[in-house]
Amino acid sequence: MASEQLVLGPEDRRKLLRGSFIFRDVDEAAVERLAAVAQVRALERGQLLFSQGDDGNALYAVAKGLVRIWIGGAGGKELTLAMMEQGDVFGEIALLDGLSRTTSATAAADCALLVLSRGTFLEVLREDANLAQHLIELLCERMRNNTETISDFAFLDLRGRLARKLHELAIAHGEQTKAGILIGLRLSQSELAQMLGVTREAVNKQLHAWVEKNVLRLDKGKVVVRDMKALKRAADPTRD
């Protein structure tokens, strides 16, 4: 990993925390305190940060890179629950209740992470109502996302789930180009499959079916959405 990813001085750490949703309205002295004691950790692409069942002794903020949050199942299957980007905070559930990690986390790209210890974070949490409020809102958002994921698995087939995921990625990471909306994240077909709990072959087959219908274009490992309306129809079982 490039050394510059590890250069995060106190002001860089403060800006990262202040820019994160849960620390946005926290007292400035508390943010500076957390920034001063936070550690920086580097991960290379593919490196495991923590596993299901590990002790939850830290909160993480992504300074650079991409972290995949996932759970494992029988036969080595993996389901990706979320992709954490720059400014995102994760690891809060086990941090709060002191129990084991409910998920695993792996670097999906070279990363630099800010690490906040459980003890220091809980001290600030007890003192600042704004941090507690934002943490509650973050947990509610996680629950809503999990409910949507369960609903997708219950009511949508592979085609619908993949269409919904690509539509979400196009909105969150899309860049308008002459060819269509380029999804900025470089995700392999295996990584897309892990988001949906299916095989890479099944994802590949559906992607190429959409390519033939001019809904998508595959360009050097990235996806270009050429017909957002068609993708949205495929994601909505009441309309297709």
N, C-alpha and C positions, 0 to 999 in steps of 0.2 A: 504494500500500500504506500502511496505517496506520502512523504513526511508532512506535507502541508495540511493533510487532513487532521493531523494530531495537534496542530498549533491552534489552540483555543484559549486565549487569555481570559481573564476575569470579565472584561467588557464583552467579548464574544459570547461567553457563557450567559451573561446577564441578558443580552439581546435575544439569544435563543430562547431562554426561559420566558422572557417578557412577551415574545412573539407567539408563544404557545397559548392555546385557548385556556387551559386551566390556571395559568399564572398571569393572565392578562390584567386582572384587577387586584392582584395581590400587592400588599404594602411594599414599597420600594426597598426598605431596609431588609425585609424578609427575602426578596428576590436576590439582593446582593449577598445576603448570608448564604443562601443556597448555592449561588454561583461560585462563591469563594471556596466551598468545601466539595463541590462536585468534582468527580474524576472523569477523565476522558479515556474511552476505550476504542481501540480500532479493531475492525473485523474485516477479513477478506471475504469476497464472494464465496458463498457455500459454507462458511464457518458457522457452527452452532453457537448461539449465545446462551440459551438455557433450554432445558427439556421439561416436558410434563413430569411433575413429581418433584422437581427441584425446589429448594427453599426459596420463598419470595422475599429476598432481602434488599431489593433495590428497585427504583423507578428509572426508566430510561427515556431520554429525549434524543431524537435523531438530528444530529448536526449536519450530516451528509450521508447520502446513500439511500438504501431501500432495505427494509427488514420484513421478512415474511413471517406471519404469525400462523401457526398450523397445529393440527392435532393428528395423531397417528392412529391407525386401526389395524385390524388383523391382516396378516399377509404383507405387511410393509406399506399398506396404502396410506396416503396422506391427503388431508383436506385443508386447503388454505382458507383461513378465516378473514385475514386482512393483510394489506400491504402498508407498512408504515413508512412515511416519507419525511423529508426534512421538516422539522417543526412539530412532528407528531410525538406524543407521549404515550408510552405503553408500559404494561407490567403492574398496573394499579390494583388489580384484584387481590393477588397474593400479597402484595405490599400492605394492603389495608387489613386483611384478616389474619395475616401471619401464617397462613396455611401454605400448602405446596402449590407450585405453578399449575394452572389448568391447561396451559398450552405450551408449545415449543416455539422458539424464535430462531430464525436462521437469516444470515445476511444474503439478500438477493442481489446485492452489488457491494463493492467495497464501501465500508461504512466508517463513520466516526460518530460515536455515541457519547452523550453526557450521562453520567451515572450518579444518581442521588441515593444515598443510603436510607434505609427504612427509618432509622432512629431520628435522623435530622429532619426528614420530611414530615414525620408524624408530629414532631415538636412544633413546626411551623403550622401544620394543619390545625392543631389545637388552638393556635393563637389568632388565626386569620379566617374569618367567616367567609370572605370572598373565595378563598381557595376551596373551602368545604363545599360551597355552592356550585362552583364550576366542576368540582370532582363529581358531585351528584349528577350534574347534567351530562358529564362525559359517560358515566356509568349507564345512565338512561339511554344515551345514544347507542352504546354497545348493545344493550338489551333490544332496542328496536332493530338494529342491524341483524342480530341473531334471529329475531322473530321473522324478518324478511327472508333470511337464508333458509330457515325451516319451511316457510311457506313455499319458497321456490322449489325445494326438494319434494314437497308433498304434491304440488299442483302443476309443475312444469316439467316437460321432458327435456332431454339434452339440448335440442334446438332452441327451446324457449329460454333455458338457463344461460346458454352461451350468448344468445342474442341480448339478453338483459345485461350480462356482464360486460359485453363489448360496448353496449350503449352507454352504460355507466362510465366506463373507461374513456370513451370518446368525449363525454361531457366534462369529466374531471381533468383529462390530460390531452384533450384534442387540440390540434393546431390546423387551421384552415389552410389547405394548399390547393393548387390547381387540380390535383388528382382527387381531392376529397379531404376528409378530416383525418389527419395523421394522429394516431394514438402515440403519444410521446414515450410511454414506457416500453422498453424492449423486453417483452415477455415471450418465452419460448412456448411452443405448443404443449410441452409437458407441464409448464407452470400454469398455463390456462386450464389444463386438465385437472391439476391439483386444486384449483379454485372451485371446480365443479364436482369433484369426486368421481371422475370418469377416466377413461383411458386416453392416451395421447392419440391413438388411432381414430377414436370416435370424434375427437376435436378436429383432427386433420380432415376427416371425411366431410364434416359439416362446413368447415371453412372453405374448402374447395367447391362445395356445392354452391355457396354464396358467391364465390369468385366467378363461377360459370354464369350466375344470374346477374353479375355486375353490381352486387350489393357491397362486396369488399374487393380490396386489392392487397396482395401480400407483397411487401417490398423490403427485402434484405432483413428479414426477421421482425419487421414491424407491420402493423395492420393499418390500412387506410380504409376508412368507411366511405363508400361512394354514395350510399343511399340510406341515410339515417331513418327515413320514414319506413322503409322496408324492414330495417332492423328493429325498430320500435314495434311494428306490427307483429313480428315474429316473437317478440318478448311479451306480448299481451295475448293471453289465450282466449280472451273474449272477442278479439277482432280478427284473428287469423283463421 
